[in-house]
Structures are given as structure tokens and as C-alpha cells.
Amino acid sequence: MRVNSVGTLTYLKSFEADAEGRRFEVVLDGNFADRLDDGNLIFAPVSVEGSGDSDKLQGSPVAEILAGKDGDDRLHGAGGDDLLDGGAGRDRLIGGSGADVFRISARNDSYRTDSEGFSDRIRDFDPGEDRLDLSALGFSGLGDGHDGTLAVRVNEAGTRTYLKSFEVDAEGRRFEIALDGDLADRLDSGNVLFEPVALEGSEASDSLIGSAAAESLSGGGGNDYLHGGAGDDSLDSGLGRDTLAGGSGADLFRFSSREDSYRTSSEGFSDLILDFKAGEDRIDLSTLGFTGLGDGLDGTLAVQVNDAGTHTYLKSFEADAEGRRFEIALEGDYGKQLSADAFLFAAPAVTIAPLEVIGGTPPEQIG
């Protein structure tokens, strides 16, 4: 960050040039030297990943994603609004300062049996600031530990709180996670997430920014900007010429109608996906009637890359009554990366052949 000598312009700049000699720079009117921070600048969080062994992952003062994977890991987010996912194994998690998200991605990441405990332990959960993301596990809420709910239990010493299910899987495992301290009266749907958080826009042009938790972003009308942040998010921009960024995580870009993203013979109103990750993200077109990739005709979508290799287009060449042809733009060259696995298409129509009776007895011979 740099401010000019008279204090009228603030520059955000990189001194590293690309292959064509270009260096990133943004200019803001005014002196913002003491006013810009992580609260108003959105950067891609740094990812720190473990291995199949027992790892110790240490964060920094900025927002990070710490993923332990296998092994009995130790994760410490330090500063920043971090996302911590211990993965499999008996993990110990410390968020540090900031509004942190502790994510459990599978029920067998944290559990106990009748004889042993393999539950993860969160050392510093702050109910007023942190969140526990259980949205991928299928539990419906807090309750008695039965019928898909989780019970809240505190040990006799009042030093540890457990969220636990009393329903076992085929291998005798019951989901359980431990939090240091007596948090029985402070846990609720605001800090224990059982489904993605919903962020909804209006009919105007909105900017919806997600967090480290799993979220569902719906733009509504207008030319919206949607950014999922970290977490496995669902983004549905709705009507308008929208810009979407999933951020980190396995994100789903959903299109609910063909009028959400299209072009005509003279103008383009297609949505732009900035950071599609082939092999991880997906595009949901299941309600639009398209059946697969192809030549853009007969209910298929064609994949085309512009001459500069900077944008990839998914497009139909079949226009509706108003001359609109469905089209989505992806930033980057995905010409050789997209396959049917990246999409959710409508199921093809099943043709049922007329029923034919073979070898039956003529009606006049019955009885």
C-alpha cells in the first residue's frame, strides 16, 4: 500500500510483473493508509495442509485454511478468521484470535465407540464469535442425541462439553466432538451450523460475501457479485449479469432458469465464474433441461474457448422465442478440462416401449 505525497490517492500495488511486464495496481481516491485491513480487503486465504501422518499445523496473523487430513493432528490458527478441519484422526484444534470456523467433514472424523474415544477436541471455542460447521454430516439440530439430533453433555467437573449422537453406525461408531469448558447454555443454531448459512440478495445489484463456513448465496435480481469465501458453498446468482467466485472449497454454481445467463445475437448477458476448479467444483444445470455436453443443439451445451484463451463458454445455439440463447462464461481456458463430471444435467427422458404379451392365452380360451 502506498499513498501519494499530497495524500489524495492510495495505491494497492504488486511489484511483481507477469510475463508481459504487467504489475497489478488499484488506485483509491483519498488517504486510506490507516483504514484498509482484512475487514474490507478480500484475499484468497492461505491453505496449510497436513499429510497422512500426525501433523502440527501452525497458522499466522492472517486468515488461513488448516486441513489436517489423516493422523492425530494439532492445528493452531493463531490470528485471523481461520477455517480448521482436522480430518480423520483424533485431532486437537485451537482457533486462536479471530472469528474461526471449525469444520467436521465426515461423521467418522470424530467419534467414540463403547470402549474407546476418538473425538476431536476444540480447545478455545468462543460461542460469541466462533462457529462449528457440521452442515456436511446430516444432523438436523440439537436435541436428545436420537433421530438425527445431537445431545449436549458436560462432564461432572464442568471442564468439557460434548456434542454427541447416541445412534451408532454399522461399525459401532457414534459421532462425538469435545469442546473445552462448560458451554451447555451457550451453544445454539447461531454457532453450531447444521445446514449452510443462507445469504440472500435483493432485486438490486448486490454484493454477497461468504465466510469460512458452508453457505448458500442467492443473488436475486440485479447484476450481483457473489463470493463464497472458504467452505463448500452453493452460489445461485439469479437474474442479471452476475459475477461469481466460489473461493476455496468444493463449490456448486447453480442456475435455476435459462434466463439467468444468456446472450442474444447482438448482446451478452452471461454470468461469469471467476475461479472454477475442474475436478472439485460443479455447475448445476439440472432444472434447465440440458442433457449433456455436445454441439450446442438438441438440448446439449457446446464448450468453446475464445481466441485469446482467457474465457471458456458453455453455450446453447438454440434460441427461445425472444432470441435468447443460454450461455455461461468461465474465466480461463477449460477447453480440455471440462467433462460431464463437472456438471449436473437433467436426466434424459426414458422411453417406455409398449407392453407386448408373448405366449398368452387368447381371451376366449380363459375359463
N, C-alpha and C positions, 0 to 999 in steps of 0.2 A: 504494500500500500504506500502510495506517495501522494503528497499534496503540493500543488504549485506554490511558488514563492509568495503570491498575494493571497493565498488561502481561499481561492474561488473554485478550484477544481480538485477533485480527489481521483486518483488513478489506482485501479486494481490491475496489476500487470505481472506477467511472467517474463523472465529474462532468457528463457529457453526457446530457441527457434526450431520450427519444424524444417522438413526437407526443402521447403520453398522459401525459407527465411522469414516466416511469419511468427510473430510473438503475440500471444493473447494479451488484450488490454481492453478495459472498460473505463469510461470516464463518467463521473458523477458530478453534477453541479453542486458546489458548496464544499465545506470542510467537514468530512466525516471521519477524520482520523481517530477520534476517541469514541465513535458511536457504532462502528461496524464490528460484529462478532459472530459467533456461531448461531446466534438467535435470528439474524437476518441475512446471513450468507449460507447457502445450502451447498455443501460439498459432498462428494461421494465418500462415505465412511471407509476407513481403512479396515481391511479384513485380516484377522490374525487366526490362522487355522492350525489345529493340532494334527496328530497322526494317529496311528493305531495303538500307540503306546500311551503311558500315563504322562501327560504334558503339563507344564506350568506356563500359562499364557498371561503376560503382563501387558496391560493397556497403558495409555498415556493421558495427558490432559485433554485430548480431543476425542470426539465420538468415534467409536470403533465397533466392529463386529468380531466377537471372540467365539470361535466354534471349536469345541474340544474334540469332537468325534469320539473314537473309542478310547478305552483306558480310563483309569481313575484320575481325572484331570483337576487342576487347580486354575481357576480363571479369576483374574482381578482386573476390573475395568478401569480403575483409577478415576481420572476426571472425565468429563464429557457425558453425553447421553448415550450410553452404550447398549448393545444387544449382546447378551450372553446365552449361549446354547452349549451345554456340557456334552450333549450327545450321549452315547451309550457309556456305561460305567458308573461308578459311584463317585460323583463329582462334587467339588466344593466351589461355590460361586460367591464372589464379592463384587458388587457393582461399583463401589466407591462413590464419590460425589456425582451429582447429576441425576437426571430422571432416567433410570435404567429400565430395560425390559429383560426379564429372564424368561427364555422360551424353552418349552419342553416339546420336542417334535414328535415323539412316539411314546406310547404308554410303557414300553419296556426300557425306556431311558432311565426311569426312576420308579422303583417298585420294592416290594417286600414279599416274602413267602411266609409260610407258617413258622419256619425255623430261622430265616436269615433276612437281613435288611440290606437292600441295595439302593436306597433312596438318595437322591441328590440333596445337598444341604445349602441353603442360601443364608449367608452369614449376616447380611446387613439390609434386609428388605425393609424399605421405608414405605408404609401403606399410603402415605400422603403424596408420594412422588413417584415411586417405582410401580411397575406392573408385572404381573405374572401371566404370560401368554400360554394358555392351554387350548387355544382355538383349533389346533390340529388333532385333538385327541378324541373328540366326540362326546365329551361330558356336557351335560345341559346346565349345570349350575351347582350352587352349594345346597346341601341337604343332609340326608342321613347316611350317605355312602352307598345307597342302593338305587336301582332304577336309573342309572346313568348320572347320579349326582356324586359330589364329594363331601365328605364329612370333615368338620374342623375339630381337631382334638389337641389339647395342651397337656404336656406331661405334668406329673404331680409337683415338680419343683417350679413349674411356670417358666422354664428356660427355653422351651422349644415348642413350636406349633406345627402340627401335621395336617396336611390336606390328604385325605385318603379315601380310596374306594374299598368296599368290602366284597366286591364282585371279582372273582378270580377268572383268569383265562385258562386255556387248556393245559398250561404248564404250571398252574398254581400260583401265578404272579398276580398281586394286587397293586394297582398304582398307588404310589405314596411319594410325597415330597415334604421335606422338613425345612422350617424357617426358624432361625434363632429368635428367641424372645416369645413373650405371650402376646400374640396378635389376634386372639379369638374375636375380640369385639371391633376389630379394625379392618377385617377382610370383607369385601363385598364385590359386586359386579363392576365397580369402578376401577379396582386394582387387580382383580382376578378375571381374566378375559376368557370366556368360553366360546365366543364367536368373534369374527373380525369386527373391528370398530367401524361404524358407518360414518362416512363423511359425505355430505350431500351439498351440491351446488344449487343455484337458482336458475331462473331464465336469463339472467345477465351473464356476462363473461366473468367466470370465477377462477380463482387460483386455489387449488386444494393440495395441501402438502401433508403427506403421511409422516409416520414416525417409525420407530424400530419395531413396533408391533404389527401384526397382520391387520390389514384394513381393507374396507370396501369403499372405493371412491366413485361417486356418481356425479357427473358434471351438470346434468340437466341441459338447459338451453344455453346459448351463447358460445363464444369462442373461448373455450376453457383451457387452463393449464393444470394438468394433474401429475403429481409426483408421489409415488408410493412410499418413498423413503426405504428403510430396511423392512424386512418381513416379507412373507408370501402374500402379496396383495392382489386384489381384483380391481381393475380400472374400467369403468364404463363412462365414456365421455359424453354420451348423449348427442343431441343435435348440435350443429355448429362445426366450425373448422377448428378442431382441437389439437392440442399438443400433449402427448403422454410420455411419461418416463416412469418405468416401474421401479427403478432403483435396484438395490440388491435384493436377493431372494428369488424364488420361483414365482413369477407374477403371471396373472391371467388378464389379457386385454379382451374385453367383451364388447361386442357390437350387437345391439338389440334390434336395429332396423336398418334396412338398406339406405334410408335417408340420413343416417348418422354420418356417412362418409361417402362422397361420390364426386363425380365430375360430369360436366356436360361437354358438348362439342366445342365450347368456347371458354369455359371457366372451370377452375378446380376448387372443390370444397372438401377435399380429402383430409382426414386426420393424419397426423404424423407421429409415429412412435420413434422416440429418440434412441432408445437403448435396448432394443430387443436382443435377447440372448438365446440363440438357437441351441436346442438341447436342454434348456431349462425353462424358459418362458413359453407360453402358448397363447394363441389367438382363438377366441371362442366365437364362431360364426354359426353355431348350431341352430339358431332361430331364423336364419336368413334364407334357408332353402338351398344353399350351395352344397354340393355333394363331394367336392374334392378339387385337387389341382388339375389343370388341363390347359385347353387353348382359350379359355375365357368364354366359351359358348356352351350351350346345353347344360346350364347350371354349374359350370366349373369356373375356377379362377385361374387366370394366367399370371405367371411370375415374370416381371420384366425389370431390367436394370437400366438406368439412364446411361448415356454415353460416357459421362464423367465417372461413373461408378460410385456416386455419392448417395444415390437413393434407389431403393427397390420398391416396386409397385406390385400390389396384388389387385388385379382388376378383372372386371367383367366387361365384355363387349356387347352385352345385351342391355338395351335402354328401356326404361319404363315409359309410361305414357307422357311424362314430362321431359323426356330426353335425358334422364339421369342414369349414369352407369356407376355401379358400386366400385369404389377404389379406396385402398389404404396405402399410405406411404411409410416405409421404414428407412430410417437414416442409415446409410451404409450399403455395401454390396453383399446381399444374401443370395445371389443367384444360384450358388452351388451348396447352400447350407439349409435351404428350406425343404422339408419333406412333409408328408401327411401327418407325421407325428407332432408337428408344431401347431396343428390346428384341431379344433373341434368342429366338424362339419355335421350337417343334417344327415340323419340316417337315410340311405337310399330306399326308395319305395319298393316294397315287396309285392311281387305279382303272384297271386294265388291262382293256380290252374283250376279249371272247372273240375268238380268231383266226378270221377267216372267209376261206375261199379263194374267190376270184372268178375265174370263167373257167377253172377247172382241167379236166383230162381225167378222166372217170369211170374208176375203177379197172379196170373190165372192158375198157377200151379200151387199157390200157397193156400194151405187149409184144406 
